[in-house]
Amino acid sequence: MQEAMNTLMLVCAALASLAFGVLLAYGVCRAAFARLLRHAGQVAAQRAQAQMAPPVSQPDTL
């Protein structure tokens, strides 16, 4: 009976370890995608601002 209990505890520990790894990887991916989304928004805002700015005129040097 003790051997079966030890095996069950070992299996549960392995499954808990796998679940923790999956949840940790999920959290890392969520954080990375949130940061990527924030960065993409900043780039889009910069591009929109650059398109709205009037062109800089170059002086004619002839």
N, C-alpha and C positions, 0 to 999 in steps of 0.2 A: 504494500500500500504506500509505503514511504517513497519507493522508487517512482511510482506513478505520479505522486504529488510533486516530486522534484522535476519530473519531465513536464508536467503541466505548468509549473512555475517557469521553467526554462522557455517553453513555447510562448507563454504570455509575455515574458520579458522580451523575447525576440520580436513579437508582434508590436509591443509598445514602442520598442526602439525604432521599428520601421515606420510606425505611425508618426512618431516625433520627427523623424527625418523628412517625411512627406510634408508635414505641416510647416517645418522650418523652410523647406524649399519653396513651398507655396507663399510663405510670407516674404521671402527674399524676392521672388518673382513679382509679387504685387508691389513691393516697394520700388523695384527697378522700373516697372511699367508706369507707376505714378510719376516717378522722376522724369522718365522719357516723355510722358504726356505734358508735363510742366515745361520741359525744354522745348518741345515742339510748339507749344503755345507762345513762348517767348520769341522763337524764330519767326513764326507767322506774324506776330505783332511788329517785329522789326522790318520784315519785308513789306507789310502793309504801310508802315510809316515811310519807308524809303520810296514807295511808289507814289505817295501823296506829296512828297517834298518836291518843290519846283526844281527843274534842272539848273545846274550851275552853268552860267554862261562864261565862255572862255573869251578873253580879249583878243581881238585880231591884231596880230603883230606882223604886218607886211612892210 
